[in-house]
Amino acid sequence: MLKAVADPARLRLLSLIQSAPEGEASVSDLTAPLGLSQPTVSHHLRILTEAGLLEREKRGVWAYYRLVPSAISAIADLLTPPRKRTTKKAR
């Protein structure tokens, strides 16, 4: 999972999808904000999906992506220093 989010474009994709009005976005929603081509955005989305960070739902000709909350929480736990993790869980 960490390898999947190591790329700045992929981190930005996660942020864009999370902040989307419905909590989901299609490739066409993401190409302009990233300034990347459709094939490049699709490639990054595939990597994030294979890593378990995104879910993909096909509707007609469009595919919509949304975050997998448990996977995002797992990454947050990995990036939180051990002292803060124990304090946070004790609450």
SULRA-V401180 format. One record per residue. N is the residue number from 1. RES is the residue in one small letter. D_LAST is the distance of its C-alpha to the last C-alpha in Angstrom with 2 decimals. Layout:
n | res | d_last
N | RES | D_LAST
N | RES | D_LAST
//
This chain:
n | res | d_last
1 | m | 26.94
2 | l | 26.68
3 | k | 30.46
4 | a | 30.52
5 | v | 28.40
6 | a | 30.30
7 | d | 32.90
8 | p | 32.38
9 | a | 34.08
10 | r | 31.67
11 | l | 28.62
12 | r | 30.45
13 | l | 31.21
14 | l | 27.57
15 | s | 26.89
16 | l | 29.99
17 | i | 29.24
18 | q | 25.67
19 | s | 27.13
20 | a | 30.16
21 | p | 30.74
22 | e | 30.35
23 | g | 27.84
24 | e | 30.81
25 | a | 33.87
26 | s | 37.19
27 | v | 38.96
28 | s | 41.18
29 | d | 38.21
30 | l | 37.03
31 | t | 40.29
32 | a | 41.10
33 | p | 37.73
34 | l | 37.72
35 | g | 41.43
36 | l | 41.95
37 | s | 44.43
38 | q | 43.63
39 | p | 44.25
40 | t | 41.91
41 | v | 39.07
42 | s | 39.76
43 | h | 39.65
44 | h | 36.21
45 | l | 34.90
46 | r | 36.39
47 | i | 34.63
48 | l | 31.22
49 | t | 32.01
50 | e | 33.21
51 | a | 30.03
52 | g | 28.07
53 | l | 26.43
54 | l | 28.65
55 | e | 30.28
56 | r | 33.91
57 | e | 35.70
58 | k | 39.45
59 | r | 41.01
60 | g | 44.73
61 | v | 45.48
62 | w | 42.07
63 | a | 38.91
64 | y | 35.57
65 | y | 32.44
66 | r | 28.78
67 | l | 25.54
68 | v | 23.97
69 | p | 20.26
70 | s | 19.24
71 | a | 21.46
72 | i | 20.13
73 | s | 16.51
74 | a | 18.07
75 | i | 19.79
76 | a | 16.80
77 | d | 15.10
78 | l | 18.48
79 | l | 18.76
80 | t | 15.42
81 | p | 16.10
82 | p | 14.82
83 | r | 13.16
84 | k | 11.06
85 | r | 10.35
86 | t | 8.94
87 | t | 6.78
88 | k | 5.69
89 | k | 5.45
90 | a | 3.81
91 | r | 0.00
//
